[in-house]
Amino acid sequence: MNKTITGIMILAGLASSAAAQISLQEIDRIDLFALNNDQSNTFIGTNVSAIAWNGTDLFAAGFNGAAAAGTGVARFSGGSFELMQFISGTPGSRGFSGLDIQGNRLAAAYDDGAGDAQGLQVFNTDDNSVLWSKNIRGGSGVGFDTGFGGAGEGVAWTTFGQGRRFLQDTETGADIFGGGAAENGMIITPDFEGSFWRDMDFAANGDMVARRSNDVVFFDRTGANSGSASLLVENNENGPFVNGQNVAFVDNSAFGDFVIWNDRTGAGLGQSAADVIKVTDLSGNDLSLSLDLIGGGALDTGNGYYDFSWDADSGTLAVLDFANRQVHIFAVPTPGAAGLLGMAGLIAARRRR
């Protein structure tokens, strides 16, 4: 198994797509300035730190890179932003670490440096209300666990200093796997050598991928609360104190299952997306990637902080560029597929509904 992924090509133009193993075509781009402008009524922080995408609406959560201020959650639908929640007094260098969407339920993980009553929340997206909340330190992302064999579904989370996936009931927030010793969540660490969990995502069959420091961990599910963990990508746990290390499990795609993640060992500016955004298959093999942008060119350099949200129903992937305050929506077409402009029109029409 090739555990270290090296090299990735970001190419412009449809003509280059056939040469790449994974080809993504940009069909939309969303400017996040209104969410990070402190004069705006939809301000949610100095940057957007986490996204969730359902094929029509984009949900974004904020990060505070300045002195104590506020962060929040907003929704982009029909061409405009709507504020869903605002939390005042978020310390500097803190904020939301993850979002995930399932049907009309949005899960959010919030980190202010300690346990917080709003550390884990689930929203009802029909009316943007908070369904429930749990007091945790939400610094390690969040994900809807799809379960295994009809059991083990719910809102999954991890936390620093633990090697388990804990689980809450989606509708009530009650512990499913997360109470006493007999109810603890499944062990997801492959080697017990690190516990800086940063993000997670689940496949339709219940398999899990997660970021632990700058590693990518794969969890092969065998039961509602069981499975086998391994290192899909081993980076010797570099960057253990670096946030914004994220991952998405892209399943049911034209290219087969793969994982997209960002290789972020530091927070400095000037990092090329071509060096940071990487893809791997489920055997740990590195894949090349073509990101074909509207109008050509390549993603701007940034600070290595990207977040990803895959919607299998629409076959589209949202990519958050933290530093440049933009979200790129990519279609995942069959290699050499025609009709991408028609697909872009379809997505745009769905967003306007």
C-alpha positions in Angstrom: 0.0 0.0 0.0 1.3 3.4 -0.9 0.6 5.3 2.3 2.0 8.7 1.3 0.3 10.6 -1.4 2.6 12.7 -3.6 2.0 15.1 -6.4 -1.3 16.3 -7.8 -2.0 18.2 -11.1 -4.5 21.0 -11.3 -5.1 21.5 -15.0 -7.2 24.0 -16.9 -9.4 23.2 -19.8 -11.6 20.3 -20.8 -9.0 19.0 -23.2 -6.7 18.0 -20.3 -9.4 16.1 -18.4 -9.0 12.8 -20.3 -5.4 12.5 -19.1 -6.3 12.8 -15.4 -7.7 10.0 -13.3 -10.2 12.2 -11.5 -11.7 15.1 -13.4 -13.9 17.7 -11.7 -15.6 20.5 -13.7 -16.5 23.7 -11.9 -20.1 24.7 -12.5 -20.6 27.4 -9.9 -18.6 29.7 -7.6 -20.0 31.4 -4.5 -18.3 34.5 -3.0 -18.4 34.4 0.8 -17.6 38.1 1.4 -21.0 38.9 2.9 -20.3 36.3 5.6 -17.0 37.7 6.6 -17.7 41.4 6.3 -18.3 42.7 9.8 -20.7 45.4 8.4 -23.0 42.8 7.0 -26.1 41.4 8.7 -25.0 37.9 7.7 -21.5 38.1 9.4 -20.5 34.7 10.8 -16.7 35.3 11.4 -13.6 36.5 9.8 -13.5 33.4 7.6 -15.7 30.4 6.7 -14.2 27.3 8.3 -16.7 24.6 7.4 -19.4 23.9 4.8 -22.1 21.4 4.0 -23.7 21.1 0.5 -26.9 19.2 -0.4 -26.9 19.9 -4.2 -29.0 23.0 -3.9 -28.2 24.9 -0.7 -24.8 25.7 0.8 -24.4 25.9 4.6 -21.4 27.7 6.0 -20.0 28.1 9.5 -17.5 30.7 10.7 -14.1 31.1 12.3 -12.8 34.0 14.3 -9.2 34.9 13.4 -9.2 38.1 15.4 -9.9 39.2 19.0 -13.0 37.9 20.8 -15.9 38.3 18.5 -18.7 36.1 17.2 -19.1 33.2 14.8 -22.2 31.7 13.4 -23.9 29.5 10.8 -25.5 30.8 7.5 -27.4 29.3 4.6 -27.0 30.2 0.9 -30.1 29.6 -1.1 -31.7 31.2 -4.1 -28.7 33.5 -4.6 -28.6 35.1 -1.1 -27.4 34.4 2.4 -29.5 33.9 5.5 -28.2 33.9 9.1 -29.2 30.8 11.0 -27.3 31.3 14.3 -24.8 33.7 15.8 -22.7 32.9 18.9 -21.1 36.0 20.5 -17.7 36.0 22.3 -15.9 33.4 20.3 -12.2 33.6 21.2 -9.6 34.4 18.6 -8.5 31.4 16.5 -11.6 29.5 17.4 -14.9 28.7 15.7 -16.7 25.9 13.9 -14.7 22.8 13.0 -17.3 21.0 10.9 -20.8 20.8 9.3 -22.7 17.9 7.8 -26.1 17.6 6.2 -28.6 14.7 6.0 -32.0 15.4 4.7 -33.4 18.3 6.7 -30.9 17.9 9.5 -27.7 20.0 9.8 -25.1 19.0 12.3 -22.5 21.5 13.5 -19.4 21.2 15.7 -18.3 24.4 17.6 -15.0 24.9 19.4 -14.2 27.8 21.7 -11.3 26.0 23.3 -13.2 24.0 26.0 -16.5 22.2 26.5 -19.4 24.3 25.4 -23.2 23.9 25.6 -23.3 24.6 21.8 -20.3 22.3 21.1 -22.5 19.9 19.1 -25.8 21.0 17.6 -28.3 19.7 15.1 -30.5 22.2 13.2 -33.9 21.6 11.5 -33.3 23.2 8.1 -37.0 23.5 7.5 -37.1 26.5 9.8 -33.4 26.9 10.8 -34.2 26.1 14.4 -31.8 24.2 16.8 -33.2 20.7 17.4 -30.8 19.9 20.2 -27.3 20.6 21.5 -24.7 18.7 23.6 -22.0 20.1 25.8 -18.7 19.0 24.2 -15.5 20.6 22.8 -16.4 20.4 19.1 -12.9 20.8 17.7 -12.9 17.6 15.7 -15.6 18.0 13.1 -18.9 16.1 12.9 -20.6 13.7 10.5 -23.8 11.7 10.0 -23.0 8.1 10.6 -24.9 6.0 8.0 -24.5 2.9 10.2 -24.1 -0.7 9.2 -26.8 -3.3 8.5 -29.5 -0.9 9.6 -28.0 -0.1 13.0 -25.5 2.5 14.3 -27.0 5.5 12.5 -26.8 8.9 14.1 -24.7 12.0 14.6 -21.0 11.0 15.0 -18.3 13.0 16.7 -14.8 12.6 18.0 -12.7 14.8 20.3 -9.1 15.5 21.2 -7.5 12.9 23.5 -9.9 10.1 22.5 -9.6 7.4 19.9 -13.4 6.6 19.5 -16.4 7.6 17.4 -19.2 8.6 19.7 -22.8 8.7 18.5 -25.9 10.7 19.3 -29.5 10.1 18.2 -30.2 12.4 15.3 -33.6 13.5 16.5 -33.2 13.7 20.3 -29.4 14.0 20.9 -29.5 11.1 23.3 -26.4 8.9 23.7 -26.3 5.9 21.5 -22.6 5.1 21.9 -21.1 7.6 24.2 -22.1 7.1 27.8 -20.5 4.7 30.3 -17.8 2.2 29.5 -20.2 -0.4 28.2 -21.7 2.2 25.7 -18.5 3.8 24.5 -18.1 4.4 20.8 -16.1 2.2 18.5 -12.3 2.5 18.5 -11.2 4.2 15.3 -7.5 4.8 15.9 -5.2 2.5 14.1 -2.2 2.7 16.4 -2.9 4.8 19.5 -0.1 7.2 18.5 -2.1 10.4 18.2 -5.5 11.9 19.1 -5.7 15.3 17.3 -8.9 14.4 15.4 -9.9 17.1 12.9 -12.6 15.8 10.6 -14.6 12.8 9.5 -16.9 11.5 6.8 -19.0 8.4 6.1 -19.7 6.3 3.0 -23.2 5.0 2.3 -22.1 1.6 3.5 -20.9 2.9 6.9 -17.2 3.0 6.2 -15.5 6.0 7.7 -12.6 8.3 6.8 -11.1 10.7 9.3 -8.2 13.1 9.7 -5.9 12.6 12.7 -3.4 15.4 12.6 -2.3 15.2 9.0 -2.9 11.5 8.5 -5.9 10.1 6.8 -7.5 7.2 8.7 -9.8 4.6 7.0 -12.3 2.6 9.1 -13.7 -0.6 7.5 -17.1 -1.1 9.1 -18.2 -4.5 10.4 -21.0 -3.6 12.7 -23.1 -0.8 14.3 -20.2 -0.1 16.7 -17.3 -2.1 15.3 -14.8 -2.2 12.5 -11.1 -2.1 11.7 -9.0 1.0 11.4 -6.0 1.5 9.2 -3.8 4.4 7.9 -4.9 5.2 4.4 -2.3 8.0 4.2 0.5 8.3 6.7 2.2 11.6 7.1 3.9 10.7 10.4 1.3 12.8 12.2 3.0 16.1 11.1 1.0 19.2 11.8 -0.7 17.9 15.0 -1.6 21.5 16.2 -2.8 22.7 12.8 -6.5 23.0 12.3 -8.4 22.9 9.0 -7.3 19.4 8.0 -10.4 18.0 6.3 -11.6 15.1 4.2 -14.6 13.9 2.2 -15.6 10.4 1.1 -16.7 10.6 -2.6 -18.7 7.4 -3.3 -21.1 6.5 -6.1 -19.1 8.7 -8.4 -18.2 8.2 -12.1 -14.7 7.4 -11.1 -15.5 4.9 -8.3 -15.0 5.6 -4.6 -12.1 8.0 -3.6 -11.1 10.3 -0.8 -10.3 14.0 -1.2 -8.3 15.7 1.5 -5.9 18.6 2.1 -2.3 18.1 3.0 -1.9 20.9 5.6 1.2 20.9 7.8 1.2 24.7 8.5 -0.9 27.8 8.3 1.3 30.0 6.2 0.1 31.9 3.1 1.3 31.2 -0.4 0.4 27.5 -0.4 -0.5 26.2 -3.9 -3.7 24.2 -4.1 -1.9 21.9 -6.5 0.4 20.9 -3.6 -2.3 20.7 -1.0 -5.5 19.2 -2.4 -5.0 15.5 -2.9 -7.0 12.4 -3.8 -6.5 8.7 -3.0 -8.4 5.5 -3.6 -9.4 3.2 -0.8 -6.2 1.1 -1.2 -4.0 4.1 -0.4 -2.9 4.7 -4.0 -2.4 8.3 -5.0 -4.5 9.6 -7.9 -4.1 12.6 -10.1 -6.7 15.4 -10.1 -7.9 17.8 -12.8 -9.9 20.8 -11.5 -11.3 22.5 -14.5 -12.4 26.0 -13.6 -14.9 28.2 -15.3 -12.8 30.5 -17.5 -9.7 28.3 -17.1 -6.8 28.9 -14.8 -6.2 27.4 -11.4 -7.2 28.0 -7.8 -5.5 30.9 -6.1 -2.8 30.2 -3.6 -4.0 30.2 -0.1 -3.0 28.9 3.4 -3.8 25.2 2.8 -7.2 25.3 4.6 -9.9 23.6 2.5 -13.1 21.9 3.4 -15.1 19.5 1.2 -18.7 18.4 1.0 -19.9 15.7 -1.4 -23.6 15.3 -2.5 -24.0 11.9 -4.1 -27.6 12.6 -5.4 -26.4 15.5 -7.6 -22.9 14.2 -8.2 -21.4 17.5 -7.1 -18.6 18.4 -4.7 -18.3 21.7 -2.9 -14.8 22.9 -2.1 -14.2 25.7 0.5 -11.2 27.9 0.0 -10.8 29.4 3.5 -8.1 32.0 2.7 -9.7 33.3 -0.5 -13.3 33.2 0.9 -14.9 31.3 -1.9 -16.7 28.0 -2.4 -16.3 26.2 -5.7 -19.0 23.7 -6.8 -17.6 20.9 -9.0 -19.5 18.3 -11.0 -17.9 14.8 -11.0 -18.5 13.8 -14.7 -17.7 10.6 -16.4 -14.3 10.9 -18.1 -14.8 12.7 -21.5 -18.5 13.2 -20.7 -20.4 15.8 -22.8 -23.2 18.1 -21.7 -21.4 19.7 -18.8 -22.9 23.1 -19.6 -26.4 21.5 -19.4 -25.5 20.1 -16.0 -24.3 23.5 -14.8 -27.6 25.0 -15.9 -29.5 22.3 -14.1 -27.7 22.9 -10.8 -28.2 26.7 -11.2 -31.9 26.2 -11.8 -32.2 23.9 -8.7 -30.5 26.6 -6.6 -33.0 29.3 -7.7 -36.1 27.3 -6.7 
